Amino acid sequence: MNNLNSIILEGNVVEKPMFDNTGKLISALFPISVKRYSKTSNNETLEESYKFDIETYGKMAEFCKDKCTLDRGIRVVGRLVEREGKVSVVAEHIEFKPQIKKA
């Protein structure tokens, strides 16, 4: 049986990406914040916030260099990886939410 390793996250970029260009491979690493809202039995709203590290490589990393700005809405489709005891998401597809320009 094949194992499925896929995740979809939607949140906001919380730090500027860190870029690494080793000559052959360009990579970008940046965290996003994902929020979840739920109601309690007393009808109070609870907010949960999670932070995920996103890794991108190649042309996608170059694209993120221009588009990943603080608080930019983002949707990431990727897979989970564990390195040195830390879990992160390797992005396979990224969509950026439109930015509203302030007058």
DRENFI-435971 format. One record per residue (C-alpha): y negated, x negated, z; residue number from 1. Coordinates in Angstrom, 2 decimals. Layout:
REM DRENFI-435971
+---------+---------+---------+-----+
:       Y :       X :       Z : pos :
+---------+---------+---------+-----+
:       Y :       X :       Z : NUM :
...
+---------+---------+---------+-----+
END
This chain:
REM DRENFI-435971
+---------+---------+---------+-----+
:       Y :       X :       Z : pos :
+---------+---------+---------+-----+
:    0.00 :    0.00 :    0.00 :   1 :
:   -3.48 :   -1.28 :   -0.86 :   2 :
:   -6.09 :   -1.43 :    1.87 :   3 :
:   -9.52 :    0.07 :    1.28 :   4 :
:  -12.54 :   -1.95 :    2.40 :   5 :
:  -15.68 :   -0.10 :    1.37 :   6 :
:  -18.85 :    0.94 :    3.18 :   7 :
:  -22.03 :    2.81 :    2.26 :   8 :
:  -25.14 :    2.31 :    4.39 :   9 :
:  -28.61 :    3.75 :    4.07 :  10 :
:  -31.47 :    2.38 :    6.15 :  11 :
:  -34.55 :    0.16 :    6.15 :  12 :
:  -35.01 :   -3.58 :    5.69 :  13 :
:  -36.13 :   -5.00 :    9.07 :  14 :
:  -36.65 :   -8.71 :    8.24 :  15 :
:  -37.58 :  -10.71 :    5.18 :  16 :
:  -34.49 :  -12.03 :    3.38 :  17 :
:  -33.37 :  -15.62 :    3.87 :  18 :
:  -32.57 :  -17.23 :    0.51 :  19 :
:  -30.29 :  -20.15 :   -0.24 :  20 :
:  -30.04 :  -21.79 :   -3.65 :  21 :
:  -27.22 :  -24.33 :   -3.76 :  22 :
:  -27.68 :  -24.89 :   -7.49 :  23 :
:  -24.66 :  -22.92 :   -8.66 :  24 :
:  -24.97 :  -19.90 :   -6.39 :  25 :
:  -28.04 :  -18.08 :   -5.10 :  26 :
:  -27.58 :  -16.02 :   -1.96 :  27 :
:  -29.74 :  -13.76 :    0.18 :  28 :
:  -29.13 :  -12.57 :    3.73 :  29 :
:  -31.15 :   -9.81 :    5.38 :  30 :
:  -30.64 :   -7.20 :    8.12 :  31 :
:  -31.11 :   -3.46 :    7.75 :  32 :
:  -31.51 :   -0.82 :   10.43 :  33 :
:  -29.51 :    2.39 :   10.14 :  34 :
:  -30.39 :    5.39 :   12.32 :  35 :
:  -28.27 :    8.38 :   13.23 :  36 :
:  -29.49 :   11.56 :   14.89 :  37 :
:  -27.38 :   14.06 :   16.82 :  38 :
:  -27.92 :   17.02 :   19.15 :  39 :
:  -26.62 :   17.29 :   22.71 :  40 :
:  -25.30 :   20.46 :   24.32 :  41 :
:  -28.81 :   20.89 :   25.84 :  42 :
:  -30.26 :   20.87 :   22.30 :  43 :
:  -31.89 :   17.47 :   22.85 :  44 :
:  -32.05 :   15.07 :   19.91 :  45 :
:  -30.39 :   11.69 :   20.38 :  46 :
:  -31.22 :    8.74 :   18.15 :  47 :
:  -28.77 :    5.90 :   17.64 :  48 :
:  -29.87 :    2.75 :   15.82 :  49 :
:  -27.58 :    0.09 :   14.37 :  50 :
:  -28.37 :   -3.24 :   12.71 :  51 :
:  -26.22 :   -4.64 :    9.88 :  52 :
:  -26.47 :   -8.00 :    8.12 :  53 :
:  -26.35 :   -7.69 :    4.33 :  54 :
:  -25.25 :  -10.56 :    2.06 :  55 :
:  -26.00 :  -10.67 :   -1.66 :  56 :
:  -25.17 :  -13.26 :   -4.30 :  57 :
:  -26.22 :  -14.21 :   -7.85 :  58 :
:  -28.51 :  -11.91 :   -9.80 :  59 :
:  -28.49 :   -9.32 :   -7.05 :  60 :
:  -29.90 :  -11.93 :   -4.63 :  61 :
:  -32.63 :  -12.80 :   -7.14 :  62 :
:  -33.47 :   -9.10 :   -7.49 :  63 :
:  -33.70 :   -8.75 :   -3.70 :  64 :
:  -36.21 :  -11.61 :   -3.62 :  65 :
:  -38.82 :   -9.34 :   -5.22 :  66 :
:  -37.75 :   -5.93 :   -3.92 :  67 :
:  -36.73 :   -6.49 :   -0.27 :  68 :
:  -39.91 :   -5.89 :    1.68 :  69 :
:  -40.21 :   -4.92 :    5.33 :  70 :
:  -39.43 :   -1.26 :    6.05 :  71 :
:  -38.29 :   -0.64 :    2.46 :  72 :
:  -35.65 :    2.06 :    2.24 :  73 :
:  -32.36 :    0.80 :    0.88 :  74 :
:  -28.84 :    2.06 :    0.10 :  75 :
:  -26.05 :   -0.53 :    0.11 :  76 :
:  -22.51 :   -0.13 :   -1.19 :  77 :
:  -20.31 :   -3.04 :   -0.22 :  78 :
:  -17.39 :   -4.42 :    1.73 :  79 :
:  -17.02 :   -5.72 :    5.25 :  80 :
:  -16.35 :   -9.41 :    5.88 :  81 :
:  -15.83 :  -11.36 :    9.09 :  82 :
:  -16.96 :  -14.96 :    9.40 :  83 :
:  -16.91 :  -16.88 :   12.65 :  84 :
:  -16.43 :  -13.69 :   14.67 :  85 :
:  -19.41 :  -11.91 :   13.10 :  86 :
:  -19.02 :   -8.90 :   10.79 :  87 :
:  -21.43 :   -8.43 :    7.88 :  88 :
:  -21.59 :   -6.46 :    4.63 :  89 :
:  -21.29 :   -8.13 :    1.22 :  90 :
:  -23.29 :   -5.90 :   -1.12 :  91 :
:  -21.69 :   -4.85 :   -4.38 :  92 :
:  -24.46 :   -2.39 :   -5.30 :  93 :
:  -28.00 :   -1.91 :   -3.96 :  94 :
:  -30.48 :    0.89 :   -4.57 :  95 :
:  -34.07 :    0.75 :   -3.34 :  96 :
:  -35.96 :    3.88 :   -2.38 :  97 :
:  -39.32 :    4.36 :   -4.12 :  98 :
:  -42.30 :    2.90 :   -2.35 :  99 :
:  -45.37 :    5.06 :   -1.84 : 100 :
:  -48.51 :    3.07 :   -2.47 : 101 :
:  -51.27 :    3.64 :    0.05 : 102 :
:  -54.73 :    4.31 :   -1.35 : 103 :
+---------+---------+---------+-----+
END
